[in-house]
C-alpha cells in the first residue's frame, strides 16, 4: 500500500495540474472548442468554408484571420502564464506553463485541416480517419518541438528560411486564386504555416532567454512605451513583441469595427474570416480579463456578469425598428371576406369561361436563405413557365423565417411586374429572385452579433441597432450589383402600409401576405398580414394581429422588419419588442416580444387552414347572388407546401439518465419546436384530403428527396456549390414538374 501512495499522489498532481491549466488558459481553449463546434460539427460552418474558397482571394482573408486568432490565443495565454507564475509560483509545472499555450495555437491549424477535409472539397472519409489526425497531432507536436529546439537556435535568413516563406506564399496564392484541382494545397498550406508557427515561438523563447541572461541587448523603445509596458506588468524582454502584438490588435479591431458598421465591407470580408477575427477579439478580451484577475486577485468575469444582469432591468436593446408614417392606418385593412369577394370579382371573366378555376395557397417552411432561395425559385419557375398566369391564381403566401423572405421576394416581384403575360423563355422572375437570395445576409448580421450586441451589454442605457436591425439592413442592402435588384424589383425597404389591402381601395391583383411569428412571453401564435386578422379574431383562433398593435399610432413597419421578426431564431436574431396600448387602461403599454414563427408553426399552415375554412363557409352562404354562387362553385382550392428539410421519421436514441433527471423539460420543449409544425401540416393536409375533388389539391414540394444523403446548409448565406445543387434540383423535382405541367395546361 505504501508503494502505491507516491504513485497516487503523482497521478493526483497530474490530474489537478491539467484541470488548473484548463481553467487558467480557458480563453484560448474556449475558442478552440468554439471553432470545433462551428466548423467541424456544423453543416453551416462547413458551407461557409466552401464559400470562402469559391471567391478569388478570400482564402488569404481566412489565413490572415486564422494567424491573428492563433497569435492572440497563444500570446494571451503566455501573458496569463507569466502573471500566474509571478503571483503563485508552482501553480503549474513548468512544462505545462510552456507547452499548453503553444499547443493551443498549434491545434488551431490541426482543427482547420480536419474541418476542410470534411467539406465537399474533399472526398468523404470515415470519422476514424479524422480522429486519427487529432490523436496523432499530440506526438506530431512533440516530435516537431524536439526537432526545432535542437536544430534552430534562432531564425537565420538563409535559403531554408526564404524557401519556406516562398512555399507558404505560393501555396496560399494558388489556393486563393486557382483552387480547382489544387484542393490538396489547403492542408499543405496549413501544415507549412503550422510548422512556421512552432519555429517562431520556439526561437522567440530562446531569444528571450538570451535577453534575460544579458547575452543580448534589449530592444530600444520610446520611454512612453516602456512605462506603459512596466505598468501593464510586461516582461522587459517581451516589450518589442508586445508592441507588435498591440499593432496586430489594432489592425484586427479596425477590420472588426468596420465590419459592424458597413454592409458592403462585411459582405466583402465574408463570414468565415470574420468569425475568426471576432474570435480573436473575444479571445484577446478574455485573456486580458484573466490577466487582470490574476494580477488583482479577484474574478472580474463574475463581476461583469452581475453588472450586465443588473443594468438589464432598466435598459432595452431589441426594439423593432418601426418608422414614422402619419398616413399609415392599419385599421383600414380589409377583412378576409371583403378581400375574397374582391379577388373573385377581379377574375370573374376568367372564372366564367373556366370549368374549374384553381386558387392557390402557398406554405413556405422556414430555413434561412436555404428556404428563401428554394421558395422563391419554385414560385418564380411556376410564374415564368405559365407566362405570368400563376400569379393571377395565387390567393395567399404564408410562411415563417426564411420562407417568409422567399415569399416576400416573390411578392415584391409580382408588385413590380404585375401578372402581365411574360415570355417563359426569359425566366425573369427566376433570374431576379436567385440574384437577390444568393446574397450574403449573414456577415453583417454576425458582425453586429459578435460585436455591438456583445460589448453594448456593459452600456447602462437603452440602445438600438442590434443584430436584428443588422439583418434588416442586410436584406435591404446586401445584394451585389450596386443594388439594382433593390431599386428595380425586390425592395425590402417597402412599408407595409403600401402593401396592405386597404378596404377603401382593395388591390386584389396581389395575394395576401402572411408572415408568421410567435409572442415570446406566452408562445401565442401571431401574424403580420396585409389583411385585417383582428376583424375575424375568433375565426383565426385568436391569433395576435401584430399590425393591430400599431393601428392607433403613426408608426409603420418595413417589410424587411416584418420578415426578420418572423425569423427571430436565437441566437443570431433576438426577440423583437413592439409596444401596444392596453385596452381600458390609460397610459399603459402591452410589451410584446416576438420570435420566429417556427416555434409554433414553421410553415404557416395554421393561418392558411383557418383561412380556407372561412372561405368554404363563405361560399356556402345563401346571401350571394346566382352569378357569384356559380363562380364560387368553380373555385378549386389547392395548397402548395414548399419544404426544405429531410423527410421521414426521426431516429430517437437513448437519453442519459442524468440528462433525463436534469433537463427533461428543456429537451421536451426543444423537441416540440419541430413536432408542432408537423401536426399543423398534417391537420391541414387531412382537411384538404376530405374536400371532394378529382385531382390533387395538396402539393408537397420538398427540396430533399427521400433518404437524401446530400446536406443543404441552412444559413443566411450559401455557397455556390450548394446553390448549384438546388438549381439542379429545381428541374429534377418530379412533383414540381407535374405541377408545372398541369398549370401550363389549365391556368388562364
C-alpha positions, 0 to 999 in steps of 0.5 A: 500500500505504501508503494502505491501512495507516491504513485497516487499522489503523482497521478493526483498532481497530474490530474489537478495540474491539467484541470488548473491549466484548463481553467487558467488558459480557458480563453484560448481553449474556449475558442478552440472548442468554439471553432470545433463546434462551428466548423467541424460539427456544423453543416453551416460552418462547413458551407461557409468554408466552401464559400470562402474558397469559391471567391478569388482571394478570400482564402488569404482573408481566412489565413490572415484571420486564422494567424491573428486568432492563433497569435492572440490565443497563444500570446494571451495565454503566455501573458496569463502564464507569466502573471500566474507564475509571478503571483503563485509560483508552482501553480503549474509545472513548468512544462505545462506553463510552456507547452499548453499555450503553444499547443493551443495555437498549434491545434488551431491549424490541426482543427482547420485541416480536419474541418476542410477535409470534411467539406465537399472539397474533399472526398468523404472519409470515415470519422476514424480517419479524422480522429486519427489526425487529432490523436496523432497531432499530440506526438506530431507536436512533440516530435516537431518541438524536439526537432526545432529546439535542437536544430534552430537556435534562432531564425537565420535568413538563409535559403531554408528560411526564404524557401519556406516563406516562398512555399507558404506564399505560393501555396496560399496564392494558388489556393486563393486564386486557382483552387480547382484541382489544387484542393490538396494545397489547403492542408499543405498550406496549413501544415507549412504555416503550422510548422512556421508557427512552432519555429517562431515561438520556439526561437522567440523563447530562446531569444528571450532567454538570451535577453534575460541572461544579458547575452543580448541587448534589449530592444530600444523603445520610446520611454512612453512605451516602456512605462506603459509596458512596466505598468501593464506588468510586461516582461522587459524582454517581451516589450518589442513583441508586445508592441507588435502584438498591440499593432496586430490588435489594432489592425484586427479591431479596425477590420472588426469595427468596420465590419459592424458598421458597413454592409458592403465591407462585411459582405466583402470580408465574408463570414468565415474570416470574420468569425475568426477575427471576432474570435480573436477579439473575444479571445484577446478580451478574455485573456486580458480579463484573466490577466487582470484577475490574476494580477488583482486577485479577484474574478472580474468575469463574475463581476461583469456578469452581475453588472450586465444582469443588473443594468438589464432591468432598466435598459432595452436593446431589441426594439423593432425598428418601426418608422414614422408614417402619419398616413399609415392606418392599419385599421383600414385593412380589409377583412378576409371576406371583403378581400375574397369577394374582391379577388373573385370579382377581379377574375370573374371573366376568367372564372366564367369561361373556366370549368374549374378555376384553381386558387392557390395557397402557398406554405413556405417552411422556414430555413434561412436563405436555404428556404428563401432561395428554394421558395422563391425559385419554385414560385418564380419557375411556376410564374415564368413557365405559365407566362405570368398566369400563376400569379393571377391564381395565387390567393395567399403566401404564408410562411415563417423565417426564411420562407417568409423572405422567399415569399416576400421576394416573390411578392415584391416581384409580382408588385413590380411586374404585375401578372402581365403575360411574360415570355417563359423563355426569359425566366425573369422572375427566376433570374431576379429572385436567385440574384437577390437570395444568393446574397450574403445576409449573414456577415453583417448580421454576425458582425453586429452579433459578435460585436455591438450586441456583445460589448453594448451589454456593459452600456447602462442605457437603452440602445438600438441597432442590434443584430436584428436591425443588422439583418434588416439592413442586410436584406435591404442592402446586401445584394451585389450589383450596386443594388439594382435588384433593390431599386428595380424589383425586390425592395425590402425597404417597402412599408407595409402600409403600401402593401396592405389591402386597404378596404377603401381601395382593395388591390386584389391583383396581389395575394395576401401576405402572411408572415408568421411569428410567435409572442415570446412571453406566452408562445401565442401564435401571431401574424403580420398580414396585409389583411385585417386578422383582428376583424375575424379574431375568433375565426383565426383562433385568436391569433395576435394581429401584430399590425393591430398593435400599431393601428392607433399610432403613426408608426409603420413597419418595413417589410424587411422588419416584418420578415426578420421578426418572423425569423427571430431564431436565437441566437443570431436574431433576438426577440423583437419588442413592439409596444401596444396600448392596453385596452381600458387602461390609460397610459399603459403599454402591452410589451410584446416580444416576438420570435420566429414563427417556427416555434409554433408553426414553421410553415404557416399552415395554421393561418392558411387552414383557418383561412380556407375554412372561412372561405368554404363557409363563405361560399356556402352562404345563401346571401350571394347572388346566382352569378357569384354562387356559380363562380364560387362553385368553380373555385378549386382550392389547392395548397402548395407546401414548399419544404426544405428539410429531410423527410421521414421519421426521426431516429430517437436514441437513448437519453442519459439518465442524468440528462433525463433527471436534469433537463427533461423539460428543456429537451421536451420543449426543444423537441416540440419546436419541430413536432408542432409544425408537423401536426399543423401540416398534417391537420391541414393536409387531412382537411384538404384530403376530405374536400371532394375533388378529382385531382390533387389539391395538396402539393408537397414540394420538398427540396430533399428527396427521400433518404437524401444523403446530400446536406443543404446548409441552412444559413443566411448565406450559401455557397455556390456549390450548394446553390448549384445543387438546388438549381439542379434540383429545381428541374429534377423535382418530379412533383414540381414538374407535374405541377408545372405541367398541369398549370401550363395546361389549365391556368388562364 
